[in-house]
Amino acid sequence: MTNGIGKCPEWLGDLARSEWDRMAEKLAAAGVAESVDVVEMETYCRAYETWRRAEAWISENGLVAIQRNDKGEVKSITAVPHVGIAKAAQAQMRQFLTGHGF
């Protein structure tokens, strides 16, 4: 056990594992670690990693994709999928945090 929560699953990525350790400490300090479901914690940590990776991609590549016609004129501007991915991951994280008093 780690701070009242089961061991971090090996299948989680590096960012998710770091977040597992960080959140396990916070949950233990708040006195709620024993009430956290392991699958719920896995979901939160995976969402955290997804959010961080999506935000890193956005930082490097931008928020929008610009489509141009043959003359180089802007045909359309659309949000990259990473924006929606980050937003969905944030919603999952917020749900977990709110449910545990954060």
N, CA, C and O atoms as a printed pandas DataFrame, in Angstrom:
     atom_number atom_name residue_name chain_id  residue_number  x_coord  y_coord  z_coord
0              1         N          MET        A               1    0.849   -1.202    0.000
1              2        CA          MET        A               1    0.000    0.000    0.000
2              3         C          MET        A               1    0.880    1.246    0.000
3              4         O          MET        A               1    1.956    1.270    0.598
4              5         N          THR        A               2    0.397    2.270   -0.680
5              6        CA          THR        A               2    1.088    3.544   -0.709
6              7         C          THR        A               2    0.159    4.594   -0.117
7              8         O          THR        A               2   -0.818    4.988   -0.752
8              9         N          ASN        A               3    0.458    5.046    1.091
9             10        CA          ASN        A               3   -0.353    6.079    1.729
10            11         C          ASN        A               3   -1.843    5.732    1.753
11            12         O          ASN        A               3   -2.678    6.620    1.586
12            13         N          GLY        A               4   -2.190    4.463    1.958
13            14        CA          GLY        A               4   -3.589    4.070    2.048
14            15         C          GLY        A               4   -4.230    3.710    0.727
15            16         O          GLY        A               4   -5.389    3.295    0.704
16            17         N          ILE        A               5   -3.524    3.855   -0.359
17            18        CA          ILE        A               5   -4.043    3.512   -1.687
18            19         C          ILE        A               5   -3.176    2.379   -2.212
19            20         O          ILE        A               5   -1.986    2.310   -1.906
20            21         N          GLY        A               6   -3.765    1.498   -2.996
21            22        CA          GLY        A               6   -2.997    0.384   -3.549
22            23         C          GLY        A               6   -1.785    0.851   -4.335
23            24         O          GLY        A               6   -1.643    2.029   -4.663
24            25         N          LYS        A               7   -0.928   -0.097   -4.623
25            26        CA          LYS        A               7    0.296    0.181   -5.373
26            27         C          LYS        A               7   -0.037    0.722   -6.764
27            28         O          LYS        A               7   -0.998    0.285   -7.397
28            29         N          CYS        A               8    0.755    1.660   -7.221
29            30        CA          CYS        A               8    0.572    2.244   -8.545
30            31         C          CYS        A               8    0.762    1.165   -9.613
31            32         O          CYS        A               8    1.778    0.470   -9.612
32            33         N          PRO        A               9   -0.201    1.021  -10.519
33            34        CA          PRO        A               9   -0.081    0.014  -11.574
34            35         C          PRO        A               9    1.093    0.302  -12.503
35            36         O          PRO        A               9    1.357    1.451  -12.857
36            37         N          GLU        A              10    1.784   -0.753  -12.887
37            38        CA          GLU        A              10    2.947   -0.592  -13.763
38            39         C          GLU        A              10    2.575   -0.116  -15.160
39            40         O          GLU        A              10    3.409    0.469  -15.850
40            41         N          TRP        A              11    1.345   -0.355  -15.588
41            42        CA          TRP        A              11    0.949    0.027  -16.942
42            43         C          TRP        A              11    0.770    1.533  -17.114
43            44         O          TRP        A              11    0.737    2.021  -18.243
44            45         N          LEU        A              12    0.657    2.269  -16.025
45            46        CA          LEU        A              12    0.537    3.729  -16.145
46            47         C          LEU        A              12    1.859    4.313  -16.644
47            48         O          LEU        A              12    2.933    3.804  -16.324
48            49         N          GLY        A              13    1.768    5.374  -17.421
49            50        CA          GLY        A              13    2.960    6.049  -17.923
50            51         C          GLY        A              13    3.675    6.829  -16.832
51            52         O          GLY        A              13    3.189    6.933  -15.706
52            53         N          ASP        A              14    4.827    7.372  -17.175
53            54        CA          ASP        A              14    5.662    8.077  -16.199
54            55         C          ASP        A              14    4.955    9.269  -15.554
55            56         O          ASP        A              14    5.036    9.450  -14.339
56            57         N          LEU        A              15    4.263   10.085  -16.355
57            58        CA          LEU        A              15    3.561   11.240  -15.793
58            59         C          LEU        A              15    2.454   10.796  -14.848
59            60         O          LEU        A              15    2.265   11.384  -13.784
60            61         N          ALA        A              16    1.729    9.762  -15.237
61            62        CA          ALA        A              16    0.637    9.252  -14.401
62            63         C          ALA        A              16    1.181    8.665  -13.100
63            64         O          ALA        A              16    0.573    8.832  -12.043
64            65         N          ARG        A              17    2.305    7.991  -13.170
65            66        CA          ARG        A              17    2.906    7.415  -11.958
66            67         C          ARG        A              17    3.346    8.504  -10.991
67            68         O          ARG        A              17    3.147    8.394   -9.781
68            69         N          SER        A              18    3.942    9.547  -11.533
69            70        CA          SER        A              18    4.350   10.664  -10.670
70            71         C          SER        A              18    3.136   11.299  -10.012
71            72         O          SER        A              18    3.170   11.654   -8.834
72            73         N          GLU        A              19    2.065   11.439  -10.780
73            74        CA          GLU        A              19    0.842   12.029  -10.234
74            75         C          GLU        A              19    0.220   11.103   -9.192
75            76         O          GLU        A              19   -0.344   11.571   -8.203
76            77         N          TRP        A              20    0.320    9.803   -9.408
77            78        CA          TRP        A              20   -0.186    8.831   -8.420
78            79         C          TRP        A              20    0.494    9.078   -7.073
79            80         O          TRP        A              20   -0.170    9.178   -6.041
80            81         N          ASP        A              21    1.814    9.173   -7.096
81            82        CA          ASP        A              21    2.563    9.386   -5.856
82            83         C          ASP        A              21    2.189   10.713   -5.201
83            84         O          ASP        A              21    2.004   10.783   -3.986
84            85         N          ARG        A              22    2.079   11.753   -6.005
85            86        CA          ARG        A              22    1.739   13.082   -5.484
86            87         C          ARG        A              22    0.340   13.080   -4.867
87            88         O          ARG        A              22    0.144   13.582   -3.760
88            89         N          MET        A              23   -0.633   12.510   -5.592
89            90        CA          MET        A              23   -2.005   12.509   -5.096
90            91         C          MET        A              23   -2.182   11.570   -3.909
91            92         O          MET        A              23   -2.965   11.860   -3.003
92            93         N          ALA        A              24   -1.468   10.455   -3.903
93            94        CA          ALA        A              24   -1.562    9.532   -2.768
94            95         C          ALA        A              24   -1.171   10.255   -1.478
95            96         O          ALA        A              24   -1.811   10.074   -0.442
96            97         N          GLU        A              25   -0.136   11.060   -1.543
97            98        CA          GLU        A              25    0.287   11.833   -0.369
98            99         C          GLU        A              25   -0.777   12.846    0.038
99           100         O          GLU        A              25   -1.085   12.986    1.222
100          101         N          LYS        A              26   -1.339   13.553   -0.941
101          102        CA          LYS        A              26   -2.365   14.553   -0.649
102          103         C          LYS        A              26   -3.622   13.913   -0.062
103          104         O          LYS        A              26   -4.203   14.425    0.895
104          105         N          LEU        A              27   -4.031   12.793   -0.644
105          106        CA          LEU        A              27   -5.226   12.104   -0.155
106          107         C          LEU        A              27   -5.010   11.569    1.256
107          108         O          LEU        A              27   -5.913   11.621    2.091
108          109         N          ALA        A              28   -3.814   11.058    1.516
109          110        CA          ALA        A              28   -3.494   10.571    2.855
110          111         C          ALA        A              28   -3.505   11.721    3.854
111          112         O          ALA        A              28   -4.044   11.591    4.953
112          113         N          ALA        A              29   -2.912   12.840    3.473
113          114        CA          ALA        A              29   -2.871   14.010    4.361
114          115         C          ALA        A              29   -4.281   14.538    4.657
115          116         O          ALA        A              29   -4.551   15.049    5.743
116          117         N          ALA        A              30   -5.171   14.403    3.665
117          118        CA          ALA        A              30   -6.546   14.863    3.848
118          119         C          ALA        A              30   -7.397   13.836    4.594
119          120         O          ALA        A              30   -8.547   14.109    4.941
120          121         N          GLY        A              31   -6.827   12.656    4.837
121          122        CA          GLY        A              31   -7.544   11.616    5.570
122          123         C          GLY        A              31   -8.598   10.875    4.763
123          124         O          GLY        A              31   -9.506   10.270    5.332
124          125         N          VAL        A              32   -8.483   10.920    3.440
125          126        CA          VAL        A              32   -9.484   10.259    2.597
126          127         C          VAL        A              32   -8.905    9.146    1.731
127          128         O          VAL        A              32   -9.627    8.554    0.929
128          129         N          ALA        A              33   -7.633    8.856    1.878
129          130        CA          ALA        A              33   -6.982    7.866    1.011
130          131         C          ALA        A              33   -7.666    6.504    1.080
131          132         O          ALA        A              33   -7.792    5.826    0.060
132          133         N          GLU        A              34   -8.100    6.104    2.246
133          134        CA          GLU        A              34   -8.718    4.784    2.415
134          135         C          GLU        A              34  -10.033    4.659    1.645
135          136         O          GLU        A              34  -10.456    3.550    1.317
136          137         N          SER        A              35  -10.674    5.780    1.359
137          138        CA          SER        A              35  -11.969    5.738    0.677
138          139         C          SER        A              35  -11.850    5.835   -0.848
139          140         O          SER        A              35  -12.861    5.776   -1.549
140          141         N          VAL        A              36  -10.648    5.981   -1.359
141          142        CA          VAL        A              36  -10.458    6.138   -2.803
142          143         C          VAL        A              36  -10.391    4.773   -3.475
143          144         O          VAL        A              36   -9.595    3.915   -3.091
144          145         N          ASP        A              37  -11.231    4.586   -4.475
145          146        CA          ASP        A              37  -11.237    3.358   -5.257
146          147         C          ASP        A              37  -10.015    3.348   -6.172
147          148         O          ASP        A              37   -9.682    4.371   -6.769
148          149         N          VAL        A              38   -9.353    2.211   -6.285
149          150        CA          VAL        A              38   -8.132    2.115   -7.082
150          151         C          VAL        A              38   -8.399    2.430   -8.557
151          152         O          VAL        A              38   -7.607    3.126   -9.193
152          153         N          VAL        A              39   -9.492    1.929   -9.095
153          154        CA          VAL        A              39   -9.816    2.207  -10.503
154          155         C          VAL        A              39  -10.064    3.699  -10.704
155          156         O          VAL        A              39   -9.679    4.267  -11.726
156          157         N          GLU        A              40  -10.696    4.316   -9.746
157          158        CA          GLU        A              40  -10.933    5.757   -9.796
158          159         C          GLU        A              40   -9.603    6.526   -9.812
159          160         O          GLU        A              40   -9.446    7.498  -10.551
160          161         N          MET        A              41   -8.664    6.082   -8.998
161          162        CA          MET        A              41   -7.343    6.707   -8.949
162          163         C          MET        A              41   -6.596    6.483  -10.260
163          164         O          MET        A              41   -5.946    7.397  -10.767
164          165         N          GLU        A              42   -6.683    5.274  -10.811
165          166        CA          GLU        A              42   -6.055    4.986  -12.099
166          167         C          GLU        A              42   -6.615    5.900  -13.179
167          168         O          GLU        A              42   -5.867    6.458  -13.982
168          169         N          THR        A              43   -7.933    6.049  -13.194
169          170        CA          THR        A              43   -8.596    6.891  -14.187
170          171         C          THR        A              43   -8.140    8.336  -14.057
171          172         O          THR        A              43   -7.843    8.992  -15.055
172          173         N          TYR        A              44   -8.086    8.827  -12.833
173          174        CA          TYR        A              44   -7.622   10.198  -12.604
174          175         C          TYR        A              44   -6.187   10.375  -13.115
175          176         O          TYR        A              44   -5.896   11.324  -13.844
176          177         N          CYS        A              45   -5.303    9.467  -12.732
177          178        CA          CYS        A              45   -3.890    9.604  -13.104
178          179         C          CYS        A              45   -3.694    9.484  -14.608
179          180         O          CYS        A              45   -2.859   10.186  -15.179
180          181         N          ARG        A              46   -4.446    8.610  -15.256
181          182        CA          ARG        A              46   -4.357    8.478  -16.714
182          183         C          ARG        A              46   -4.876    9.756  -17.370
183          184         O          ARG        A              46   -4.297   10.224  -18.351
184          185         N          ALA        A              47   -5.954   10.321  -16.844
185          186        CA          ALA        A              47   -6.481   11.586  -17.368
186          187         C          ALA        A              47   -5.455   12.697  -17.192
187          188         O          ALA        A              47   -5.290   13.544  -18.070
188          189         N          TYR        A              48   -4.771   12.691  -16.061
189          190        CA          TYR        A              48   -3.732   13.687  -15.817
190          191         C          TYR        A              48   -2.645   13.594  -16.888
191          192         O          TYR        A              48   -2.237   14.606  -17.459
192          193         N          GLU        A              49   -2.182   12.374  -17.155
193          194        CA          GLU        A              49   -1.138   12.196  -18.173
194          195         C          GLU        A              49   -1.637   12.614  -19.554
195          196         O          GLU        A              49   -0.913   13.265  -20.308
196          197         N          THR        A              50   -2.853   12.246  -19.878
197          198        CA          THR        A              50   -3.434   12.632  -21.167
198          199         C          THR        A              50   -3.495   14.150  -21.290
199          200         O          THR        A              50   -3.141   14.708  -22.328
200          201         N          TRP        A              51   -3.942   14.813  -20.233
201          202        CA          TRP        A              51   -4.031   16.273  -20.219
202          203         C          TRP        A              51   -2.653   16.914  -20.414
203          204         O          TRP        A              51   -2.497   17.828  -21.224
204          205         N          ARG        A              52   -1.668   16.434  -19.675
205          206        CA          ARG        A              52   -0.315   16.991  -19.785
206          207         C          ARG        A              52    0.258   16.797  -21.186
207          208         O          ARG        A              52    0.872   17.710  -21.738
208          209         N          ARG        A              53    0.060   15.616  -21.759
209          210        CA          ARG        A              53    0.584   15.345  -23.098
210          211         C          ARG        A              53   -0.126   16.196  -24.152
211          212         O          ARG        A              53    0.516   16.721  -25.062
212          213         N          ALA        A              54   -1.439   16.334  -24.034
213          214        CA          ALA        A              54   -2.191   17.166  -24.975
214          215         C          ALA        A              54   -1.750   18.623  -24.872
215          216         O          ALA        A              54   -1.572   19.294  -25.889
216          217         N          GLU        A              55   -1.576   19.106  -23.653
217          218        CA          GLU        A              55   -1.151   20.498  -23.465
218          219         C          GLU        A              55    0.269   20.722  -23.989
219          220         O          GLU        A              55    0.562   21.783  -24.538
220          221         N          ALA        A              56    1.136   19.750  -23.828
221          222        CA          ALA        A              56    2.495   19.869  -24.360
222          223         C          ALA        A              56    2.453   19.948  -25.884
223          224         O          ALA        A              56    3.178   20.739  -26.487
224          225         N          TRP        A              57    1.607   19.131  -26.503
225          226        CA          TRP        A              57    1.473   19.161  -27.965
226          227         C          TRP        A              57    0.949   20.518  -28.417
227          228         O          TRP        A              57    1.452   21.094  -29.382
228          229         N          ILE        A              58   -0.064   21.027  -27.719
229          230        CA          ILE        A              58   -0.636   22.340  -28.059
230          231         C          ILE        A              58    0.418   23.423  -27.914
231          232         O          ILE        A              58    0.513   24.305  -28.767
232          233         N          SER        A              59    1.207   23.375  -26.857
233          234        CA          SER        A              59    2.257   24.379  -26.656
234          235         C          SER        A              59    3.263   24.384  -27.799
235          236         O          SER        A              59    3.759   25.438  -28.194
236          237         N          GLU        A              60    3.557   23.215  -28.320
237          238        CA          GLU        A              60    4.530   23.098  -29.400
238          239         C          GLU        A              60    3.940   23.415  -30.774
239          240         O          GLU        A              60    4.628   23.967  -31.633
240          241         N          ASN        A              61    2.668   23.068  -30.982
241          242        CA          ASN        A              61    2.085   23.145  -32.317
242          243         C          ASN        A              61    0.954   24.151  -32.495
243          244         O          ASN        A              61    0.575   24.455  -33.626
244          245         N          GLY        A              62    0.420   24.662  -31.413
245          246        CA          GLY        A              62   -0.658   25.635  -31.509
246          247         C          GLY        A              62   -2.041   25.036  -31.324
247          248         O          GLY        A              62   -2.215   23.817  -31.303
248          249         N          LEU        A              63   -3.019   25.922  -31.190
249          250        CA          LEU        A              63   -4.397   25.536  -30.921
250          251         C          LEU        A              63   -5.218   25.231  -32.160
251          252         O          LEU        A              63   -6.223   24.522  -32.087
252          253         N          VAL        A              64   -4.792   25.764  -33.299
253          254        CA          VAL        A              64   -5.612   25.645  -34.503
254          255         C          VAL        A              64   -4.837   25.060  -35.677
255          256         O          VAL        A              64   -3.610   25.124  -35.753
256          257         N          ALA        A              65   -5.620   24.488  -36.586
257          258        CA          ALA        A              65   -5.074   24.013  -37.864
258          259         C          ALA        A              65   -5.655   24.920  -38.948
259          260         O          ALA        A              65   -6.864   25.140  -39.011
260          261         N          ILE        A              66   -4.792   25.429  -39.776
261          262        CA          ILE        A              66   -5.224   26.330  -40.847
262          263         C          ILE        A              66   -5.138   25.585  -42.174
263          264         O          ILE        A              66   -4.078   25.089  -42.556
264          265         N          GLN        A              67   -6.256   25.516  -42.858
265          266        CA          GLN        A              67   -6.319   24.898  -44.186
266          267         C          GLN        A              67   -6.275   26.015  -45.223
267          268         O          GLN        A              67   -6.994   27.007  -45.112
268          269         N          ARG        A              68   -5.428   25.842  -46.225
269          270        CA          ARG        A              68   -5.299   26.851  -47.280
270          271         C          ARG        A              68   -5.655   26.241  -48.630
271          272         O          ARG        A              68   -5.525   25.036  -48.843
272          273         N          ASN        A              69   -6.103   27.099  -49.530
273          274        CA          ASN        A              69   -6.395   26.639  -50.883
274          275         C          ASN        A              69   -5.123   26.690  -51.727
275          276         O          ASN        A              69   -4.046   26.990  -51.211
276          277         N          ASP        A              70   -5.242   26.400  -53.011
277          278        CA          ASP        A              70   -4.087   26.372  -53.917
278          279         C          ASP        A              70   -3.357   27.712  -54.000
279          280         O          ASP        A              70   -2.161   27.753  -54.289
280          281         N          LYS        A              71   -4.070   28.797  -53.749
281          282        CA          LYS        A              71   -3.479   30.133  -53.831
282          283         C          LYS        A              71   -2.860   30.570  -52.503
283          284         O          LYS        A              71   -2.312   31.667  -52.400
284          285         N          GLY        A              72   -2.949   29.714  -51.499
285          286        CA          GLY        A              72   -2.394   30.047  -50.187
286          287         C          GLY        A              72   -3.337   30.830  -49.303
287          288         O          GLY        A              72   -2.970   31.261  -48.210
288          289         N          GLU        A              73   -4.561   31.011  -49.784
289          290        CA          GLU        A              73   -5.551   31.743  -49.000
290          291         C          GLU        A              73   -6.150   30.822  -47.938
291          292         O          GLU        A              73   -6.302   29.617  -48.141
292          293         N          VAL        A              74   -6.480   31.425  -46.810
293          294        CA          VAL        A              74   -7.058   30.646  -45.720
294          295         C          VAL        A              74   -8.436   30.143  -46.138
295          296         O          VAL        A              74   -9.324   30.919  -46.489
296          297         N          LYS        A              75   -8.582   28.844  -46.089
297          298        CA          LYS        A              75   -9.843   28.184  -46.435
298          299         C          LYS        A              75  -10.673   27.936  -45.180
299          300         O          LYS        A              75  -11.886   28.143  -45.175
300          301         N          SER        A              76  -10.008   27.490  -44.119
301          302        CA          SER        A              76  -10.701   27.256  -42.849
302          303         C          SER        A              76   -9.691   27.220  -41.709
303          304         O          SER        A              76   -8.505   26.950  -41.893
304          305         N          ILE        A              77  -10.211   27.502  -40.544
305          306        CA          ILE        A              77   -9.413   27.420  -39.315
306          307         C          ILE        A              77  -10.227   26.576  -38.337
307          308         O          ILE        A              77  -11.383   26.884  -38.048
308          309         N          THR        A              78   -9.617   25.521  -37.840
309          310        CA          THR        A              78  -10.306   24.651  -36.891
310          311         C          THR        A              78   -9.398   24.359  -35.689
311          312         O          THR        A              78   -8.171   24.374  -35.789
312          313         N          ALA        A              79  -10.035   24.099  -34.575
313          314        CA          ALA        A              79   -9.280   23.706  -33.379
314          315         C          ALA        A              79   -8.682   22.320  -33.618
315          316         O          ALA        A              79   -9.329   21.451  -34.203
316          317         N          VAL        A              80   -7.468   22.123  -33.171
317          318        CA          VAL        A              80   -6.840   20.803  -33.279
318          319         C          VAL        A              80   -7.527   19.857  -32.293
319          320         O          VAL        A              80   -8.040   20.311  -31.270
320          321         N          PRO        A              81   -7.548   18.564  -32.578
321          322        CA          PRO        A              81   -8.203   17.606  -31.675
322          323         C          PRO        A              81   -7.649   17.622  -30.252
323          324         O          PRO        A              81   -8.350   17.270  -29.304
324          325         N          HIS        A              82   -6.406   18.026  -30.109
325          326        CA          HIS        A              82   -5.777   18.039  -28.792
326          327         C          HIS        A              82   -6.489   18.975  -27.820
327          328         O          HIS        A              82   -6.425   18.772  -26.608
328          329         N          VAL        A              83   -7.166   19.998  -28.341
329          330        CA          VAL        A              83   -7.912   20.915  -27.483
330          331         C          VAL        A              83   -9.045   20.157  -26.803
331          332         O          VAL        A              83   -9.227   20.276  -25.591
332          333         N          GLY        A              84   -9.801   19.387  -27.559
333          334        CA          GLY        A              84  -10.894   18.592  -26.997
334          335         C          GLY        A              84  -10.396   17.497  -26.071
335          336         O          GLY        A              84  -11.015   17.205  -25.048
336          337         N          ILE        A              85   -9.278   16.898  -26.436
337          338        CA          ILE        A              85   -8.686   15.854  -25.601
338          339         C          ILE        A              85   -8.299   16.431  -24.239
339          340         O          ILE        A              85   -8.586   15.835  -23.201
340          341         N          ALA        A              86   -7.650   17.590  -24.252
341          342        CA          ALA        A              86   -7.245   18.236  -22.997
342          343         C          ALA        A              86   -8.459   18.611  -22.165
343          344         O          ALA        A              86   -8.465   18.430  -20.947
344          345         N          LYS        A              87   -9.484   19.131  -22.820
345          346        CA          LYS        A              87  -10.695   19.546  -22.113
346          347         C          LYS        A              87  -11.398   18.351  -21.461
347          348         O          LYS        A              87  -11.841   18.446  -20.316
348          349         N          ALA        A              88  -11.503   17.231  -22.177
349          350        CA          ALA        A              88  -12.140   16.032  -21.637
350          351         C          ALA        A              88  -11.337   15.474  -20.451
351          352         O          ALA        A              88  -11.917   15.049  -19.452
352          353         N          ALA        A              89  -10.021   15.479  -20.565
353          354        CA          ALA        A              89   -9.173   14.989  -19.481
354          355         C          ALA        A              89   -9.314   15.875  -18.255
355          356         O          ALA        A              89   -9.359   15.381  -17.128
356          357         N          GLN        A              90   -9.383   17.188  -18.471
357          358        CA          GLN        A              90   -9.570   18.112  -17.348
358          359         C          GLN        A              90  -10.890   17.837  -16.640
359          360         O          GLN        A              90  -10.958   17.888  -15.411
360          361         N          ALA        A              91  -11.934   17.547  -17.403
361          362        CA          ALA        A              91  -13.242   17.266  -16.808
362          363         C          ALA        A              91  -13.171   16.011  -15.936
363          364         O          ALA        A              91  -13.738   15.981  -14.844
364          365         N          GLN        A              92  -12.482   14.981  -16.414
365          366        CA          GLN        A              92  -12.310   13.761  -15.611
366          367         C          GLN        A              92  -11.539   14.056  -14.330
367          368         O          GLN        A              92  -11.896   13.577  -13.254
368          369         N          MET        A              93  -10.496   14.837  -14.456
369          370        CA          MET        A              93   -9.685   15.180  -13.283
370          371         C          MET        A              93  -10.510   15.989  -12.285
371          372         O          MET        A              93  -10.468   15.734  -11.081
372          373         N          ARG        A              94  -11.253   16.957  -12.791
373          374        CA          ARG        A              94  -12.065   17.816  -11.924
374          375         C          ARG        A              94  -13.104   16.982  -11.166
375          376         O          ARG        A              94  -13.348   17.217   -9.982
376          377         N          GLN        A              95  -13.712   16.012  -11.849
377          378        CA          GLN        A              95  -14.707   15.153  -11.217
378          379         C          GLN        A              95  -14.088   14.378  -10.048
379          380         O          GLN        A              95  -14.674   14.303   -8.968
380          381         N          PHE        A              96  -12.926   13.816  -10.267
381          382        CA          PHE        A              96  -12.237   13.073   -9.203
382          383         C          PHE        A              96  -11.903   14.007   -8.041
383          384         O          PHE        A              96  -12.184   13.691   -6.885
384          385         N          LEU        A              97  -11.307   15.151   -8.348
385          386        CA          LEU        A              97  -10.862   16.074   -7.298
386          387         C          LEU        A              97  -12.043   16.610   -6.496
387          388         O          LEU        A              97  -11.974   16.691   -5.269
388          389         N          THR        A              98  -13.114   16.974   -7.175
389          390        CA          THR        A              98  -14.295   17.485   -6.491
390          391         C          THR        A              98  -14.917   16.409   -5.604
391          392         O          THR        A              98  -15.383   16.697   -4.501
392          393         N          GLY        A              99  -14.922   15.181   -6.089
393          394        CA          GLY        A              99  -15.487   14.080   -5.322
394          395         C          GLY        A              99  -14.706   13.737   -4.075
395          396         O          GLY        A              99  -15.207   13.039   -3.194
396          397         N          HIS        A             100  -13.461   14.230   -3.996
397          398        CA          HIS        A             100  -12.622   13.933   -2.830
398          399         C          HIS        A             100  -12.236   15.190   -2.053
399          400         O          HIS        A             100  -11.262   15.196   -1.300
400          401         N          GLY        A             101  -13.006   16.239   -2.248
401          402        CA          GLY        A             101  -12.846   17.439   -1.432
402          403         C          GLY        A             101  -11.703   18.360   -1.818
403          404         O          GLY        A             101  -11.229   19.139   -0.991
404          405         N          PHE        A             102  -11.255   18.281   -3.060
405          406        CA          PHE        A             102  -10.175   19.165   -3.508
406          407         C          PHE        A             102  -10.717   20.236   -4.427
407          408         O          PHE        A             102   -9.959   21.078   -4.909
